[in-house]
Amino acid sequence: MLGKQGKRDQAKETIDARWKTAESSLMKNVLRSQSLSESELETARFLSSAIIRCWREELDTLGKTTQNALQAPKLLSKWENLLTLQNNEAVHLRAHPDSLDTWIRVYTFLRCAVQAASSAIPSTLASYFEGSERIRDVLARDHGNVFGIWEEGEAMLDDDESEMLGFAMYIEGSYFNHSCDPNVGKTRRGRAMEFRTTREIVAGEELNINYIDTKADWKSRRKELLSGWYFDCKCRRCIDEQASDITT
Ligand SMILES: [Zn+2]
């Protein structure tokens, strides 16, 4: 979901303060005293992969800038695309306050691990893990924007037999808003996600995917979308089904 310029959350200052404290904390002996759970290690891997991509992208951009000088059109980088997604940090922490401890533990672990391996890591990359800004940029967009990865090569939300294997972030795929009556379907092809229209599209019609299983009734769907994706679904189907509930 693309971000909106929403009003600043009052909790943001408290969250910022916690991150600032973590950034200035001493790293001595953290690796020895702090072990991460399996899911925290997964988060650490995900964050490392995202930050390394950001670093490589910035190196590429620097290279292109010097070689192609003026003729290269300015393209939006993937990292910039990530930043256009809705920032769900405050709204996620309001519903799951314990996540902040987890996030800061993972950040501290990564910062410490990078410092410990500083002789093997380029200093420009190591500097990306010093502050929390990029880590927060990713975490804030993780919840509400990642896609479930299902077995059988399909994102089969409507198939009860299918098992979810994990999550992946497809930044441009997250530009699709949700509808309970979507006109775009998604299929996983290896590591890629393919999006195809599922019916005729009228000029100007918005393309939508479904974030959840759409078989449930409108109240259940709205509840799930509000708790997992932080919005109240006002799609045509929800409005129609709510109206017919009220009139019957
Ligand atoms: Zn809906």
Boltz pocket constraint, residues with backbone or C-beta under 6 A from the ligand:
constraints:
  - pocket:
      binder: B
      contacts: [[A, 179], [A, 180], [A, 181], [A, 221], [A, 233], [A, 234], [A, 235], [A, 236], [A, 237], [A, 238], [A, 239]]
      max_distance: 6.0
